[in-house]
Amino acid sequence: MTPELLSFSPSHLLAVLPEILLIVLGGVIIVVDLALPAERKRAVGLYTAVGFGAVLVVMLLVALPTVDGRLIFGGLLRNDMTAFVFRVLFLFAGVVTALISVDSPTIGKEGEYFLVVTAAVLGMSLMASAADLIMLYLALEMTSIGLYALAGFLRENVKSAEAGLKYFLFGAFTSSIMLYGFSLLYGFTGQTNLYALSAALGAAPPEAALLALLLILVGFGFKVSAVPFHFWAPDVYEGAPTPITAFLSVASKAAGFAVLIRVLLAVFPGVETVWTTLIIVVAMATMTLGNVIALTQRNIKRLLAYSSIAQAGYMLMGLAALSANGVAAILYYLGMYTLTNLAAFGVIVLVSRVTGSDEIADYAGLSRRSPGLALALLVAFLSLGGIPPLAGFFGKFYLFTSVMQQWQATANGWLLALAVVGLLNAIISLYYYLIVLKVVYLGAPKDEALVYPVPRPYTLALWACVLGVIVVGAVIGPWVSLAAAAAGGLF
């Protein structure tokens, strides 16, 4: 290891100050939970949301990295703009998740719930910055264990217990396969640093690199719910507490893409022809399966689970393009998707609490009983469907443009096929989003007397996301520039 990597400076601590503050926040949550009486436990969630917000502000003010980034802490972490963008997404998702959990009758007063959410956000932040196989695996497992616990948090609820068990079993299985791939990389190269592995792999047999690549993609494919490792998503999304379903759908997927992008670009540039073709095939299968099965769903959480699978397929298009524009498109799309999905699940949390159901039929007439919630769901679903001028339209446009530009540059027919399949899937997806909106706006309500109280934390979280979807779509320049700057440091 070079002396530069072994060196340490106070700026290293400044770079990981957000993670240090998250550890402090975990301690604060424990103390507050122990100190408050049972009737005031609701404040734990508010402290958590404020804590995430404070960490986010501190990171924006003092932890902004250089564009090209640098390795810190002996090469364990990389402080670059890509990691910075992902860390912002994780913290924002943490704020919204805490806010929509505050008034939940089942989890809103559980201090350990908010502590595990904080630990999961910490793990995701380290995943995004990891530049070493050991650090990457530890961060990934820290995140995964927390998410397993959160999915099955409602121990007395059969669906939640089943969701936690399925998520744990499938996750442990795919994680062990991925770890075997990591061990092969170390065994053939003697290196664990991601940015040293690429050169060392050149001296290893090509078959070794391909085998390690395939094993690692199993673990990452599970994280982003790509076909054929998607099968856990519908049951886990349906059974987990709805705020955690929202958190899983955006933060976990973003963390998966953070490590997938970094590992493929840093470790396997020598076999990029192989993995880009594989990613193209997986992307087409993922978006097609997700959208087609979503057409038949009657449960809104399962519908959004299959929608999430399809969204992973769209994002894989940007990776298949193998360009700075493609990666920038993924980053922009993830930002849009985080805002949009959190808005959608914010509405679902409130509706399911009143109706006791997640069936789409129970959303009939929502526009008459709660016009604000109906409007939030309208904005979210139209954005997911790619309707202009919302952020989802520009996200899809950016992805398709990056693929077509790369097709023109390389004349790779697979990229053209990917763009065509993606376009057809975008049309299919619009159908089931509009079906839900038809029920919301044109369906006859079963009970005109139902009232949907919206607590202030929900109002803040919901409208922050809705306005974000509109603003990120209406004023795309700064966000595209930020995504392009972050992606540029990886090439």
Disulfide bonds with the S-S distance in Angstrom:
none
